Amino acid sequence: MAINRPLHPESRLVHAGSLRSQFGETSEAMFLTQGHVYETAEECEARFRGESQGYLYARFSNPTVEMFEQRMAALEGAEAARATASGMAAVTAAILAQVSAGDHVVAAKALFGSSRWLTDELLPRYGVETTLVDGEDLDQWRAAVRPTTKTALIESPANPTLSIVDIAGVAEIVHSVGASLVVDNVFATPLWQSPLELGADCVVYSTTKHIDGQGRCLGGVILGAEAFIQAHIFNFLRQTGPAMSPFNAWVMLKGLETLAVRVRQQTASAGAVADALASHPRVSKLIYPGRADHPQAELIARQMRAGSTLVALEVKGGKEAAFRFMNALSLVKISNNLGDAKSLITHPATTTHQRFDDAARAAMGVSDGLLRLSVGLEHADDLIADLTDALDRT
Ligand SMILES: *Cc1c(COP(=O)(O)O)cnc(C)c1O
């Protein structure tokens, strides 16, 4: 029977997009096939002409991948979604698909390291000029946009400093010159922030993070209005081929079923951890978007439904102290992933932001004592005990 009430996100995460085969399986089927057979040559011709509905080839579409795309679209409130092989495939396609030589792109400085490689190294090689701005400063956005600006890229909260960009404010500025806004929403998750409702044109995720949620597979997804996806994304992905594998799509579908319970619990634990560490004498700065002392608390209240599963903290004593702290942890593991069931800690200055010089790192707020903590599903009290014991020994 068809469901005719609007569903809450939790219910959409479990049911949206399910395509049952003739066997009526409960769990989504994994269609590990790169192609499909046709009853007749005429049917094959009609499929290729787009006159008959159906699958052709896994670089274009696949039933398991389509279930994942439809579930993501239903969760995000987007008209269309296209899955990709990784988060970086999603970011790269979302930007490259919109620009040609001579165009201009504006991006916030505080971006995932590989996204900065795209803006700083790759786009200029193809004749696309990039201007980097302080994402938080709307005056810099106003000064940066030009008639040739085609698109803009931001992350909010940004990696790793958890600084916030005013999504509605930036959308209005870039729209005034006819450009689009792409938001990398990984840190907020679809649960706590809906960029499309705030005026963004395109949302991208690395599904490697909270959507898988258990550190198994790489994946990405691009979401937006049907017209945006059709105009820019659909053909670009189809021809260039960064497709998500059906196996990974199946893992992501299973991840989505538990996304809401995991992210809600991880956010609650992150808040408890942040409160417990904020006043520790070895901590010089603690940034958590769910705390009243976040410098942008008012903006967070306006555009997010809750904080984050990540906490940024700076220990006194620079790199040496940060390393002593990390090495003294036992429950929290040293890793560069995030959104995982396991709590993970990263030292951005020597890992994700290693390739930047000191001045560029400083401009992004990445100090030598800064650590990024991704809070997992362990009991908050165990995490607090592990973290405070290690800080006491730092
Ligand atoms: C991890 C991450 C990416 C890249 O995703 P991959 O799946 O590793 O390619 C992009 N943006 C943000 C904010 C990320 O955390």
The ligand as a MOL file (V3000), in Angstrom:
LIG
                    3D

  0  0  0     0  0            999 V3000
M  V30 BEGIN CTAB
M  V30 COUNTS 15 15 0 0 0
M  V30 BEGIN ATOM
M  V30 1 C 36.3110 13.3510 3.4630 0
M  V30 2 C 35.8400 14.6230 2.9140 0
M  V30 3 C 35.8460 14.8460 1.5310 0
M  V30 4 C 36.3950 13.8400 0.5390 0
M  V30 5 O 35.7090 12.6450 0.5690 0
M  V30 6 P 36.3470 11.2290 0.0850 0
M  V30 7 O 35.1930 10.2980 0.2030 0
M  V30 8 O 37.4840 10.9400 1.0050 0
M  V30 9 O 36.7950 11.4240 -1.3210 0
M  V30 10 C 35.3820 16.0670 1.0650 0
M  V30 11 N 34.9210 17.0060 1.9150 0
M  V30 12 C 34.8930 16.8230 3.2500 0
M  V30 13 C 34.3880 17.9000 4.1370 0
M  V30 14 C 35.3520 15.6370 3.8030 0
M  V30 15 O 35.3380 15.4480 5.1220 0
M  V30 END ATOM
M  V30 BEGIN BOND
M  V30 1 1 1 2
M  V30 2 1 2 3
M  V30 3 2 2 14
M  V30 4 1 3 4
M  V30 5 2 3 10
M  V30 6 1 4 5
M  V30 7 1 5 6
M  V30 8 2 6 7
M  V30 9 1 6 8
M  V30 10 1 6 9
M  V30 11 1 10 11
M  V30 12 2 11 12
M  V30 13 1 12 13
M  V30 14 1 12 14
M  V30 15 1 14 15
M  V30 END BOND
M  V30 END CTAB
M  END
